[in-house]
């Protein structure tokens, strides 16, 4: 979404909310979600972060995780189970009460001997005009859930630690629509779908 048309996070959120309402109402759609980078999409990026209560990492030893900006329907649409905690909720919209869901590999690597639920991490998004980073004030995020790893590159490779952030708190100019249909997607994605415009 170009900054010239969607200059604020509120404008981005409003557009995405309207698209998702219309998309979920289409015939044949049984689930729909939004993500900055889709699973198995090969593309993606990472963010450095700190864990609240621990010393800051030494230079060159920053903790890093891949991040994904998602809405509250992502895990249900993608059939990715949460192994602990909760999914994002409609109320997770205030960045001052930031939340995150992490992957099992994240929990194992950074919290090998303790429960990470309720712990707080602080991301270090660089800001500026880099469109692949979300709009974020880099406030602490409370971990509210642990999910199975989502494969980013292919289904056989081990995954790097992942951090999922709610779209309403971290609007992104990169948006992919993820749609689960009743029956074969190719059957659904014909003339019926093309009649609908999301200008």
C-alpha positions in Angstrom: 0.0 0.0 0.0 1.7 3.2 -1.1 2.4 5.8 1.6 1.0 8.5 -0.8 -2.4 6.9 -0.5 -2.2 5.4 3.0 -0.2 7.9 4.9 -1.1 6.7 8.4 -1.4 3.4 10.3 -5.1 4.2 10.8 -5.6 4.5 7.0 -3.9 1.2 6.4 -6.0 -0.6 9.1 -9.2 0.9 7.8 -8.5 -0.4 4.3 -7.5 -3.8 5.4 -10.5 -4.1 7.7 -12.9 -3.3 4.8 -11.2 -5.7 2.5 -11.4 -8.5 5.0 -15.1 -8.0 5.7 -15.8 -8.1 1.9 -13.5 -11.1 1.3 -15.0 -13.2 4.1 -18.5 -12.6 2.6 -17.6 -14.0 -0.8 -19.2 -17.3 -1.8 -17.0 -20.3 -1.1 -14.8 -18.6 1.5 -14.6 -20.4 4.8 -11.7 -18.6 6.3 -9.6 -15.5 5.4 -6.7 -13.7 7.0 -4.0 -11.2 6.3 -0.2 -11.4 6.7 2.7 -9.2 5.6 4.5 -12.3 4.4 2.7 -15.6 3.7 3.8 -19.0 4.8 6.0 -20.8 2.3 6.4 -17.5 0.5 10.3 -17.7 0.7 10.4 -13.9 1.3 10.5 -12.5 4.8 12.5 -10.4 7.2 13.7 -10.4 10.8 13.9 -8.0 13.7 16.4 -7.8 16.6 14.9 -7.7 20.1 15.6 -7.7 23.8 14.1 -9.7 26.6 12.9 -7.5 29.4 14.8 -8.2 32.6 17.9 -9.5 30.9 21.1 -7.6 30.1 21.2 -6.0 26.7 23.0 -8.3 24.2 26.7 -7.5 23.5 27.5 -5.9 20.1 27.3 -8.6 17.4 25.2 -10.9 19.6 21.8 -9.5 19.1 18.8 -11.8 19.4 16.9 -12.1 16.2 13.6 -13.6 15.1 11.6 -13.6 11.9 8.5 -11.6 12.3 5.1 -11.9 10.7 2.3 -9.3 11.0 -1.1 -11.1 11.1 -4.7 -10.6 12.0 -6.6 -12.5 14.6 -7.9 -15.1 12.1 -4.4 -16.2 10.9 -4.0 -19.4 12.9 -7.5 -20.6 12.4 -7.4 -19.9 8.6 -4.0 -21.6 8.2 -4.9 -24.5 10.5 -1.8 -23.7 12.7 -2.5 -24.8 16.2 -1.5 -22.9 19.3 0.3 -25.2 21.8 -0.1 -22.8 24.7 -1.8 -19.5 25.5 -4.2 -17.6 23.3 -4.6 -16.2 19.8 -4.9 -12.5 19.1 -8.2 -10.9 20.0 -10.2 -7.9 18.7 -9.0 -5.9 21.7 -5.4 -6.3 20.8 -5.3 -2.9 19.1 -3.5 -0.6 21.6 0.2 -0.6 21.1 0.7 0.6 24.6 -0.5 -2.9 25.6 1.5 -4.7 23.0 1.3 -8.5 22.6 3.1 -11.2 20.6 2.8 -14.9 19.8 6.0 -16.8 19.4 6.9 -20.0 17.8 8.0 -23.2 19.5 11.5 -22.7 18.2 11.5 -19.2 19.7 10.5 -20.5 23.1 13.0 -23.3 23.0 15.9 -21.1 22.0 15.3 -18.0 24.2 13.5 -19.6 27.1 14.9 -23.1 27.3 14.3 -23.6 31.1 11.3 -21.4 31.8 7.8 -20.6 30.5 7.8 -17.7 28.2 4.1 -16.8 28.5 3.8 -13.5 30.2 7.4 -12.5 29.5 8.0 -9.3 27.6 10.2 -8.6 24.6 11.1 -5.3 23.0 11.6 -5.2 19.2 14.0 -2.9 17.5 12.3 -2.0 14.2 14.5 0.7 12.6 11.6 3.0 11.5 12.1 5.3 8.6 10.7 4.7 5.1 11.5 1.0 4.8 8.2 -0.4 3.6 9.0 -3.9 4.7 8.9 -2.9 8.4 5.7 -2.2 10.3 4.8 1.1 11.9 5.9 0.5 15.5 7.0 2.5 18.5 9.1 -0.5 19.7 7.2 -0.7 23.0 7.4 -3.9 25.0 5.3 -6.9 23.8 3.9 -9.4 26.3 4.0 -13.0 25.0 0.4 -14.3 25.1 0.8 -17.5 23.0 3.1 -20.2 21.6 2.3 -21.6 18.1 3.7 -24.4 16.0 6.5 -23.2 13.7 5.2 -21.8 10.4 7.4 -22.9 7.5 8.6 -20.0 5.5 10.9 -21.5 2.9 9.9 -25.1 2.4 8.2 -27.9 4.3 11.4 -29.9 5.1 13.7 -27.2 6.5 14.0 -26.4 10.2 12.6 -22.9 11.0 14.2 -19.9 12.6 12.6 -18.4 15.7 9.4 -16.6 14.8 7.5 -13.7 16.4 3.9 -13.0 15.3 2.5 -9.5 15.9 -1.1 -8.3 15.6 -1.8 -6.2 12.5 -3.9 -3.7 14.5 -0.9 -2.8 16.6 1.7 -2.9 13.9 0.1 -1.9 10.5 2.2 -2.9 7.5 2.3 -1.6 4.0 2.9 -5.1 2.7 -0.2 -7.2 2.8 -1.0 -10.7 1.5 -4.5 -12.1 1.6 -4.7 -15.7 2.8 -8.0 -17.4 1.8 -9.3 -20.9 2.6 -12.1 -22.0 0.3 -14.8 -24.7 0.3 -13.5 -27.1 -2.3 -10.7 -26.6 -4.7 -9.4 -23.0 -4.7 -9.1 -23.0 -8.5 -12.8 -23.7 -8.8 -13.5 -20.7 -6.6 -11.0 -18.3 -8.2 -12.9 -18.0 -11.5 -15.3 -15.4 -12.7 -17.2 -15.2 -9.4 -14.1 -13.9 -7.7 -13.0 -11.6 -10.5 -16.3 -9.7 -10.3 -15.3 -8.3 -6.9 -13.0 -5.2 -6.8 -11.0 -4.1 -3.8 -10.1 -0.6 -5.0 
